[in-house]
Amino acid sequence: MGETTSLTDAVKLAAGISLTEAVKGVAARRIGLADAALDTPEDSPRRTARHRARWLLAACARLAAVALLSLAFLLAGSLLPTGSQIADADRQAPVATAKKRVALVIGNSAYRYTPKLENPRNDATDMGAALKKLGFEVLEGFDLDKAAFERKIRDFAAALQNADVGVFFYAGHGLLVADQNYLVPVDAQLSTVSALDFEMVRLDLVHRTMEREAQTSILFFDACRDNPLARNLARALGTRSAEIGLGLAPVQGGVGTLIGFSTQPGKVALDGKGRNSPFAGALVRQLGASNDDLSAILIAVRNDVMKETDRRQVPWEHSALTGRFFFNPAAAAPAPAPVAAPAQAPVPAPAMHLRSSEAAEAWNATKDTTNVAVLGAFVARYRDTFYAELARARIADLQK
């Protein structure tokens, strides 16, 4: 329906007739009624009582037709929006834009030269499932050696091109040496100093890749566990073994980046006793249950972890995000703007001598409806009659 569509056109579309023709027909019927009234029985002495009864029945039928037709026009005009209102609704409706959201989750449990970690594979599996439910394209890697780890990062970089959001989650061993954070593949031995370059994956490699490709980068590291491989490296470093630190060093991201750690810088995280580590378990639960923004989610995660570990582990993050980020896209979508109810077109009042009978006939046809809009239209049309009060009472009963 175009913006210039009128009430007349709307009724023509709804009823399949011309409003002008309909009104002319009603007027002709009323004139016919008046002529018939003037043609009284005194002017036709041969008219019998039977003829008089037929005349009265025909007059009542015509009056009922007038009332019902008027009510139909009223309802058609009140229930159909105009073209300009439809255009306004189209302009106000939010346009759904699909955002590209990509995640890489890695869980390294089956280390070859140190005891197996029980939780990281579970942590990555559950994190990947949670992100898939939230609409992310998820790349997964489990028990990756150095070559497989680097391939996954390359695949992640390719998938991140033109992405709005990138998420990286890592669970496994990590290592801090000379203020540099490393992620540990499952085939690392760390028996020589050069192993740092040839056996490890630098955390900042992932960090730089994400910031280069995605508008928003979110990184989670559950990698601050006590690492037996650090002792191998300490022997290789000799007097430089003091360069090996506990946990991971703090990392600062660029604009649009948040980096979260399972515990504070320089501290060691706990593995936990169940399926997941305290940090990963809390994070997965919050992502699945909360519609809050990321900041509120991380506060809830921190409280959960502190409670589970008796305050021995305090998750920590650095944020340079410039706005609120929602993992659940439905929580971030603006509510659609309400469309104003169409204004009722003014209806000319009929002649006073027909008003009461018309309202009575219309009320007989309307009184049993449960449609509040129809009753509201009746009140607007016959607001100065007794039947309008009955319609208002009916509306009140329906709205209880």
Secondary structure, 3 states (H helix, E strand, C coil): CCCCCCHHHHHHHHHCCCHHHHHHHHHHHHHHHHHHHHCCHHHCCCCCHHHHHHHHHHHHHHHHHHHHHHHHHHHHHHHCCCHHHHHHHHHHCCCCCCCCEEEEEEECCCCCCCCCCCCHHHHHHHHHHHHHHCCCEEEEEECCCHHHHHHHHHHHHHHCCCCCEEEEEEECCEEEECCEEEECCCCCCCCCCCHHHHCCEEHHHHHHHHHHHCCEEEEEEECCCCCCHHHHHHHHHHHHHHHEECCCCCCCCCCCEEEEECCCCCCCCCCCCCCCCHHHHHHHHHHHHCCCCHHHHHHHHHHHHHHHCCCCCCCEEEECCCCCCCCCHHHHCCCCCCCCCCCCCCCCCCCHHHHHHHHHHHHHHHCCCCCHHHHHHHHHHCCCCHHHHHHHHHHHHHCC
